[in-house]
Amino acid sequence: MRTQEIIEAYGKTHIYMVGMDDNPQPKHVEVIIKSVKHDNIFSGGKRHYEIVKPFLPADAVWIEIKAPINAVLAEYSRLIQEGKVIVSFVSGDPFFFGFAST
């Protein structure tokens, strides 16, 4: 990225972490997908994908969170460098319990 692009991107939210439970019919997912500006890039575990799949846009890209986690983080980093915005679905409160603290 050029210096100006870095300055413009500073402070921009690149990853939205959405905490969710195992409810097969979540009420908040569709609202979040429609409300948050994103680049049709979504992420989460297999279980999360099965739950949110009906709400995703047809052209959605899904990044599965799985081991090795370094590969997932490298993909996130690449997309962030491109200025992309990712919506990541995680279990529970992502900052208290898990993935956002990674």
C-alpha positions as CSV (number, residue, x, y, z in Angstrom):
1,M,0.0,0.0,0.0
2,R,1.1,3.5,-0.7
3,T,1.5,5.9,2.3
4,Q,-1.6,7.8,1.4
5,E,-3.7,4.6,1.2
6,I,-2.4,3.6,4.6
7,I,-3.3,7.0,6.0
8,E,-6.8,6.8,4.5
9,A,-7.3,3.2,5.8
10,Y,-6.2,4.1,9.3
11,G,-9.1,3.8,11.7
12,K,-11.2,1.9,9.1
13,T,-12.9,-1.2,10.5
14,H,-11.6,-4.2,8.5
15,I,-13.0,-7.1,10.5
16,Y,-16.4,-7.2,12.1
17,M,-16.6,-10.0,14.7
18,V,-20.2,-11.2,15.2
19,G,-20.8,-13.4,18.3
20,M,-23.4,-16.1,17.9
21,D,-24.8,-19.1,19.7
22,D,-25.9,-22.4,18.2
23,N,-29.4,-21.2,17.3
24,P,-30.1,-22.6,13.8
25,Q,-32.3,-19.6,13.1
26,P,-30.4,-16.6,14.4
27,K,-32.4,-13.4,14.4
28,H,-29.5,-10.9,14.2
29,V,-27.4,-12.3,11.3
30,E,-29.6,-11.1,8.4
31,V,-29.8,-7.6,9.9
32,I,-26.0,-7.5,10.4
33,I,-25.3,-8.6,6.9
34,K,-27.6,-5.9,5.5
35,S,-26.4,-3.2,7.9
36,V,-22.6,-3.5,7.8
37,K,-20.6,-2.3,4.9
38,H,-18.6,-5.3,3.7
39,D,-17.0,-6.8,0.6
40,N,-19.1,-10.0,0.6
41,I,-16.2,-11.7,2.5
42,F,-17.4,-13.7,5.4
43,S,-15.6,-16.1,7.8
44,G,-16.2,-18.6,10.6
45,G,-16.2,-22.2,11.4
46,K,-18.1,-24.9,9.5
47,R,-20.9,-24.8,12.1
48,H,-21.2,-21.0,11.7
49,Y,-21.3,-21.4,7.9
50,E,-24.2,-23.9,8.1
51,I,-26.2,-21.5,10.2
52,V,-25.5,-18.3,8.2
53,K,-25.4,-19.7,4.7
54,P,-29.1,-18.9,4.0
55,F,-28.4,-15.2,4.7
56,L,-25.2,-14.8,2.7
57,P,-25.2,-13.0,-0.7
58,A,-25.0,-15.3,-3.7
59,D,-21.4,-14.0,-4.5
60,A,-20.2,-14.4,-0.9
61,V,-16.6,-15.6,-0.3
62,W,-16.3,-17.8,2.8
63,I,-13.0,-18.2,4.8
64,E,-13.2,-21.1,7.1
65,I,-11.6,-20.6,10.5
66,K,-9.6,-23.8,11.1
67,A,-6.2,-25.0,11.9
68,P,-3.6,-23.9,11.1
69,I,-4.8,-20.6,12.4
70,N,-1.8,-18.8,10.9
71,A,-3.1,-19.6,7.4
72,V,-6.5,-17.9,8.3
73,L,-4.7,-14.9,9.8
74,A,-2.5,-14.6,6.7
75,E,-5.6,-14.5,4.4
76,Y,-7.2,-11.9,6.6
77,S,-4.0,-9.9,6.5
78,R,-3.8,-10.1,2.7
79,L,-7.5,-8.9,2.4
80,I,-6.9,-6.1,4.8
81,Q,-3.9,-4.9,2.8
82,E,-6.3,-4.8,-0.2
83,G,-8.7,-2.6,1.9
84,K,-11.3,-5.3,2.1
85,V,-13.9,-5.6,5.0
86,I,-14.5,-9.1,6.5
87,V,-17.5,-10.2,8.6
88,S,-16.4,-13.0,10.9
89,F,-18.9,-15.2,12.8
90,V,-17.6,-16.6,16.0
91,S,-19.1,-18.5,19.0
92,G,-20.3,-16.5,22.0
93,D,-18.7,-13.1,22.9
94,P,-15.7,-13.0,20.5
95,F,-13.7,-10.6,22.7
96,F,-14.3,-12.4,26.0
97,F,-14.1,-16.0,24.9
98,G,-12.0,-16.3,21.9
99,F,-11.1,-15.6,18.4
100,A,-10.9,-11.8,18.6
101,S,-8.3,-12.1,21.2
102,T,-6.1,-14.2,18.9
